[in-house]
Amino acid sequence: MSWTGGYISDVRYPAFFYKEMQPLWLSTVAGLSGFTAPRANADFTLCELGCGVGINLLVAAACHPGAHFVGVDFNADHLTMARDAARSSGISNVEFIHADFAGFARDNRQNFDYITCHGVWSWIAAEQQAAVLDMVSAGLNQNGLFYLHYMCHPGSTDLMSFQHLLNLCAHHMPGPSPRKAQVGMKLLQQMAGSGIFADRPDLMRHLANMAKRQPEDIAHEFLTDHWRPQHCVDLHQQVAQAGLRYLASADVFNNLDPSLSIPGRMQGLIRQTQIPALAETMKDMARNAHQRMDLFQKEPTPLNRDHFAAHIARMQFRLLPNAPSHGPIQFDTPIGPITGPEAIFTPLLQRLAQGPASGAELLALPVFAGDVVALLQSLQLLMMQAMAHPATADAVMKGDQVERLAQWFRQNAIQIDMIENCGTAVVARP
Ligand SMILES: C[S@@+](CC[C@H](N)C(=O)[O-])C[C@H]1O[C@@H](n2cnc3c(N)ncnc32)[C@H](O)[C@@H]1O
């Protein structure tokens, strides 16, 4: 096994897709939060720091042939797979740069409208984190969006002892990282079997979830030397030093009104809280959040009331293949199941089933009758559950790269279906 800067580099990270990192999703979330955002059509630029095997960039590049994409990673094997996929799919608007973040921050001369970083921040050394922020500070355009995923308290606090043990095991065992991860997991399970976690149901739940994951995934997640969750407020202050402001969560559930997104007993307390940092911390505690997908902006410009209304009216939405034909819908949320009433969701789903609809058209449905808040809450619940999605407003310049990428996914047994007219993909059901 080898560690590069304390991060493992002897095994490929599995292919994962996250809709929350895609440019149309990010610009939509900024718009729904009341801010102008770079357009996610035509000729924007996007950089992913720590792109792994490149799945998220490949999807974006195939769906947005007029834009330019850059992926950075220090694992050459990851980039070999990413470049192979781009070549096989005829995707020519993505480049993969072999560098660590410090080297890239030093050498990069490009500017970006979007910078994304998923599954990286909480796993790297402080000097690499500083390099990420240096790069973002220098390389993000004015008004540009920065997506940062990280592990947070209080939901991940318990995992620190598991991670420490798995990392320690790995340092004292020969062999490849997935094997070390399996041996470490077995030790944790033997400890659990002895009954010592009997009064810690959260730890038992974490262990049961970890046991379902592939050894390669566990190795990347837990064997690093630098695993540490943060409080969101501390992270926001750190990013603020780079000149960026926190806008919203790219996980849209977190942006919903507390009446939907916070357990009932806490709603009143959070509503009374005037200090945003305190309210955000209380929300993480109320949801026992273990990770966050935060969206930051350089020099954010709030939309005024009229511009916000016009912006929402212009947005387009489509149904995704997993959507039901009518309500009620059970939404699986971090605070448990929520039922979306039939009276709201049946007319909304029926309209979307006829084809893409603008915000203006949806607002005119009798069930919403111009109530923007009710419409946006309903749409965001559907977006969260991959039932509806913002749609690309402008006709995408057609090529065959989307179909060829879909074919490459099939050939490599990667369960991801392309949704070209939403500029995204969905994780296929087994
Ligand atoms: C867990 S993977 C995440 C991959 C991808 N972002 C995703 O979410 O699917 C973390 C990636 O960051 C890369 N990485 C870790 N530390 C790095 C560093 N200091 N410089 C460049 N890449 C790094 C690893 O090689 C790995 O590909």
PDBQT file of the ligand as one rigid body, heavy atoms in Angstrom, charges set to zero:
ROOT
HETATM    1  C1  LIG A 501     -12.801   9.851  -2.438  1.00  0.00    +0.000 C 
HETATM    2  S1  LIG A 501     -12.131  10.316  -3.982  1.00  0.00    +0.000 S 
HETATM    3  C2  LIG A 501     -13.409  11.377  -4.634  1.00  0.00    +0.000 C 
HETATM    4  C3  LIG A 501     -13.490  11.343  -6.141  1.00  0.00    +0.000 C 
HETATM    5  C4  LIG A 501     -14.609  12.177  -6.745  1.00  0.00    +0.000 C 
HETATM    6  N1  LIG A 501     -14.516  13.574  -6.360  1.00  0.00    +0.000 N 
HETATM    7  C5  LIG A 501     -15.959  11.626  -6.346  1.00  0.00    +0.000 C 
HETATM    8  O1  LIG A 501     -16.568  12.189  -5.430  1.00  0.00    +0.000 OA
HETATM    9  O2  LIG A 501     -16.390  10.616  -6.894  1.00  0.00    +0.000 OA
HETATM   10  C6  LIG A 501     -10.856  11.489  -3.536  1.00  0.00    +0.000 C 
HETATM   11  C7  LIG A 501      -9.936  11.827  -4.679  1.00  0.00    +0.000 C 
HETATM   12  O3  LIG A 501      -9.079  12.897  -4.307  1.00  0.00    +0.000 OA
HETATM   13  C8  LIG A 501      -7.764  12.612  -4.778  1.00  0.00    +0.000 C 
HETATM   14  N2  LIG A 501      -6.813  13.348  -3.928  1.00  0.00    +0.000 N 
HETATM   15  C9  LIG A 501      -6.654  13.188  -2.597  1.00  0.00    +0.000 A 
HETATM   16  N3  LIG A 501      -5.732  14.055  -2.149  1.00  0.00    +0.000 NA
HETATM   17  C10 LIG A 501      -5.290  14.755  -3.212  1.00  0.00    +0.000 A 
HETATM   18  C11 LIG A 501      -4.338  15.796  -3.395  1.00  0.00    +0.000 A 
HETATM   19  N4  LIG A 501      -3.666  16.271  -2.367  1.00  0.00    +0.000 N 
HETATM   20  N5  LIG A 501      -4.152  16.301  -4.648  1.00  0.00    +0.000 NA
HETATM   21  C12 LIG A 501      -4.877  15.814  -5.700  1.00  0.00    +0.000 A 
HETATM   22  N6  LIG A 501      -5.781  14.830  -5.590  1.00  0.00    +0.000 NA
HETATM   23  C13 LIG A 501      -5.995  14.307  -4.358  1.00  0.00    +0.000 A 
HETATM   24  C14 LIG A 501      -7.647  11.104  -4.672  1.00  0.00    +0.000 C 
HETATM   25  O4  LIG A 501      -6.642  10.565  -5.514  1.00  0.00    +0.000 OA
HETATM   26  C15 LIG A 501      -9.047  10.658  -5.068  1.00  0.00    +0.000 C 
HETATM   27  O5  LIG A 501      -9.142  10.444  -6.445  1.00  0.00    +0.000 OA
ENDROOT
TORSDOF 0
